[in-house]
Amino acid sequence: MMYTGAMNGEDLFAAQEKRPSAVDVVVDSIKQLLIEKKLSPNEIIPSEQVLAERLMVSRGSVREAMKILSAFGIVEIKRGDGTYISNASNKKLFDPLLFQILVQDSDYQALIEMRHLLEVGIVQLLVRKASDGEMLILKSILEEFERLRLVPGIAAAEINAVDLKYHQYMGKFSHNPILESIYAFVYELFFPTMNSLPGSVIDVHRRLQAALERRDKEAAVTAIDLHTRIWTETALKKR
């Protein structure tokens, strides 16, 4: 039987995947060079003309690709100087993921589980890697948190800000820059649902701090489990 080339008006042998555009070629090339560690943060990349010639695309495609990479925080365009790979701590790197989570119908329980797993990992690193001086800094932030809670008429937002500061320093003192950045991103996502006013919140913070100072990993994880349970109960009431 002779092949007619189509079935129900559709060519079965037509390319099913969208071919990469010239802009995609440039973006993917930069991504691959970063993966292979051939480009590093703060390193200048070739000019539009050079990239266009090497990748065999137009200068307009290179320019458009740089705009996309700049919006994602991957490159920084310095007028009159050149285009650089952004510093590794650039917060904009997480913005596309943040927007994606915000606009999709995310499973909130899955997000809670993600935060919990991150915090379990962070306290384990704190027990192992944080210095005694860093433990004292965490303690001083907790003491500030306790003092503010006793101030008559104090705004909840002001107390929540100190609570946030405590967790930010937890991430910092894990001495894992990647985990610290992800943790900061997650807390930005959940900050509107924070409620640091219930007495149980300060109690669990005290338990966590005491466990960290004793370098007791099991007790620290138990405190995080309790913290997540308390936070989840108050957060879900706000939804």
C-alpha positions as CSV (number, residue, x, y, z in Angstrom):
1,M,0.0,0.0,0.0
2,M,1.4,3.4,-0.9
3,Y,1.9,5.9,1.9
4,T,-0.3,8.9,1.3
5,G,1.7,11.2,3.6
6,A,-1.1,12.1,6.0
7,M,-3.7,10.6,8.2
8,N,-6.8,12.7,9.1
9,G,-5.0,15.7,7.5
10,E,-1.9,15.3,9.8
11,D,1.5,14.3,8.5
12,L,2.7,11.6,10.8
13,F,6.3,12.3,9.9
14,A,6.2,16.1,10.4
15,A,8.6,17.4,13.1
16,Q,6.8,17.3,16.4
17,E,9.1,19.5,18.4
18,K,9.5,23.2,17.9
19,R,12.9,24.0,16.5
20,P,14.9,26.4,18.6
21,S,14.8,30.0,17.5
22,A,18.0,32.0,17.0
23,V,17.3,33.7,20.4
24,D,17.0,30.2,22.0
25,V,20.3,29.3,20.5
26,V,22.0,32.2,22.3
27,V,20.2,31.6,25.6
28,D,21.0,27.9,25.5
29,S,24.7,28.6,24.7
30,I,25.1,30.9,27.7
31,K,23.3,28.4,29.9
32,Q,25.6,25.5,28.8
33,L,28.7,27.6,29.3
34,L,27.5,28.3,32.9
35,I,26.8,24.6,33.5
36,E,30.3,23.7,32.2
37,K,31.8,26.5,34.4
38,K,33.3,28.1,31.3
39,L,31.6,31.4,32.4
40,S,31.7,32.7,36.0
41,P,29.9,35.4,38.0
42,N,31.1,38.9,37.2
43,E,32.9,37.7,34.0
44,I,32.3,39.8,30.9
45,I,30.9,38.0,27.9
46,P,31.7,38.7,24.2
47,S,30.2,41.6,22.3
48,E,27.0,41.3,20.3
49,Q,29.1,41.2,17.1
50,V,31.4,38.4,18.3
51,L,28.5,36.3,19.6
52,A,26.5,36.7,16.4
53,E,29.5,35.5,14.3
54,R,30.3,32.6,16.6
55,L,26.7,31.4,16.9
56,M,25.8,32.2,13.4
57,V,22.8,34.3,14.3
58,S,21.9,38.0,13.8
59,R,23.0,40.7,16.2
60,G,19.3,41.4,16.8
61,S,18.8,37.9,18.1
62,V,21.8,38.3,20.4
63,R,20.4,41.6,21.7
64,E,17.0,40.0,22.3
65,A,18.6,37.0,24.1
66,M,20.5,39.4,26.4
67,K,17.3,41.2,27.3
68,I,15.7,37.9,28.3
69,L,18.8,36.9,30.3
70,S,18.9,40.3,32.0
71,A,15.2,40.0,33.0
72,F,16.0,36.6,34.6
73,G,19.0,38.2,36.4
74,I,21.5,36.0,34.7
75,V,23.4,38.8,33.0
76,E,23.9,42.4,33.8
77,I,24.1,44.9,31.0
78,K,26.3,47.9,31.8
79,R,25.9,50.6,29.2
80,G,29.2,51.7,27.6
81,D,31.0,48.9,29.4
82,G,29.7,45.5,28.3
83,T,27.5,42.6,29.4
84,Y,28.5,40.6,32.5
85,I,27.4,37.3,34.1
86,S,25.5,38.4,37.2
87,N,26.8,37.8,40.7
88,A,25.7,34.4,42.1
89,S,23.8,36.1,44.9
90,N,21.5,38.0,42.4
91,K,18.0,37.7,43.9
92,K,16.4,38.2,40.5
93,L,17.4,34.7,39.6
94,F,14.5,33.4,41.6
95,D,11.9,35.9,40.4
96,P,10.7,33.8,37.4
97,L,10.1,30.8,39.7
98,L,8.3,33.1,42.2
99,F,6.0,34.4,39.5
100,Q,5.3,30.9,38.2
101,I,4.3,29.7,41.7
102,L,2.1,32.7,42.2
103,V,0.1,32.4,39.0
104,Q,-0.4,28.7,39.0
105,D,-2.9,26.8,41.2
106,S,-0.2,25.4,43.5
107,D,-0.8,22.7,46.0
108,Y,-0.3,24.8,49.2
109,Q,0.5,21.6,51.2
110,A,3.3,20.9,48.8
111,L,4.7,24.3,49.4
112,I,4.5,23.8,53.2
113,E,6.4,20.5,52.8
114,M,9.1,22.2,50.7
115,R,9.6,24.8,53.4
116,H,9.7,22.2,56.2
117,L,12.3,20.1,54.4
118,L,14.5,23.2,53.8
119,E,14.4,24.1,57.4
120,V,15.2,20.6,58.6
121,G,18.3,20.7,56.3
122,I,19.3,24.1,57.5
123,V,19.2,23.3,61.2
124,Q,21.2,20.2,60.6
125,L,23.9,22.4,58.9
126,L,23.7,25.0,61.7
127,V,24.4,22.3,64.3
128,R,27.4,21.2,62.4
129,K,28.8,24.4,60.8
130,A,27.7,27.5,62.7
131,S,30.3,29.0,65.0
132,D,29.7,29.8,68.6
133,G,29.7,33.5,67.7
134,E,27.0,33.0,65.1
135,M,24.9,31.1,67.7
136,L,25.2,34.2,69.9
137,I,24.0,36.4,67.0
138,L,20.9,34.1,66.6
139,K,20.4,34.3,70.4
140,S,20.5,38.2,70.3
141,I,17.9,38.3,67.5
142,L,15.7,36.0,69.5
143,E,16.1,38.2,72.6
144,E,15.1,41.2,70.4
145,F,12.1,39.2,69.3
146,E,11.1,38.5,72.9
147,R,11.5,42.2,73.9
148,L,9.3,43.5,71.1
149,R,6.5,41.1,72.0
150,L,6.3,42.8,75.4
151,V,5.9,46.3,74.0
152,P,2.3,47.5,74.4
153,G,0.6,48.2,71.1
154,I,3.5,46.9,69.0
155,A,2.5,46.3,65.4
156,A,2.5,42.6,64.3
157,A,4.4,43.5,61.2
158,E,7.3,44.8,63.3
159,I,7.5,41.6,65.3
160,N,7.2,39.5,62.1
161,A,10.1,41.4,60.6
162,V,12.4,40.3,63.5
163,D,11.1,36.7,63.2
164,L,12.0,36.9,59.5
165,K,15.4,38.2,60.4
166,Y,16.0,35.2,62.7
167,H,15.3,32.8,59.8
168,Q,17.3,34.8,57.4
169,Y,20.3,34.4,59.6
170,M,19.6,30.7,60.0
171,G,20.0,30.5,56.3
172,K,23.2,32.6,56.3
173,F,24.9,30.6,59.1
174,S,24.2,27.3,57.3
175,H,27.2,28.4,55.2
176,N,25.6,27.0,52.1
177,P,25.0,29.9,49.7
178,I,22.7,27.9,47.4
179,L,20.5,26.8,50.3
180,E,20.5,30.3,51.8
181,S,19.3,31.8,48.5
182,I,16.5,29.2,48.1
183,Y,15.5,29.6,51.7
184,A,15.3,33.4,51.4
185,F,13.1,32.9,48.3
186,V,10.8,30.5,50.1
187,Y,10.4,32.9,53.0
188,E,9.5,35.8,50.7
189,L,6.7,33.5,49.3
190,F,5.4,32.7,52.8
191,F,6.0,36.0,54.6
192,P,2.4,37.3,54.2
193,T,1.1,34.3,56.2
194,M,3.6,34.7,59.1
195,N,2.0,35.3,62.5
196,S,4.6,35.7,65.3
197,L,2.1,36.8,68.0
198,P,0.9,33.5,69.5
199,G,2.8,32.6,72.7
200,S,3.5,29.1,71.2
201,V,5.7,30.8,68.6
202,I,8.2,32.2,71.0
203,D,8.2,28.9,73.0
204,V,9.2,26.9,69.9
205,H,11.8,29.5,69.0
206,R,13.4,29.1,72.4
207,R,13.4,25.3,72.1
208,L,15.0,25.6,68.7
209,Q,17.7,28.1,69.9
210,A,18.5,25.9,72.9
211,A,18.9,22.8,70.8
212,L,21.1,24.7,68.3
213,E,23.4,25.9,71.1
214,R,23.7,22.4,72.5
215,R,24.5,21.2,69.0
216,D,21.6,18.7,69.4
217,K,20.5,17.9,65.9
218,E,17.6,15.6,66.9
219,A,16.1,18.2,69.3
220,A,16.5,21.0,66.7
221,V,14.7,18.9,64.1
222,T,11.9,18.2,66.6
223,A,11.6,21.9,67.3
224,I,11.3,22.6,63.5
225,D,8.6,19.9,63.3
226,L,6.6,21.7,66.0
227,H,7.3,25.1,64.4
228,T,5.9,23.9,61.1
229,R,2.8,22.5,62.7
230,I,2.1,25.8,64.6
231,W,2.8,27.9,61.5
232,T,0.7,25.7,59.3
233,E,-2.3,26.0,61.6
234,T,-2.2,29.8,61.6
235,A,-1.3,30.1,57.9
236,L,-4.2,28.0,56.7
237,K,-6.6,30.1,58.7
238,K,-5.6,33.1,56.6
239,R,-6.2,31.4,53.3
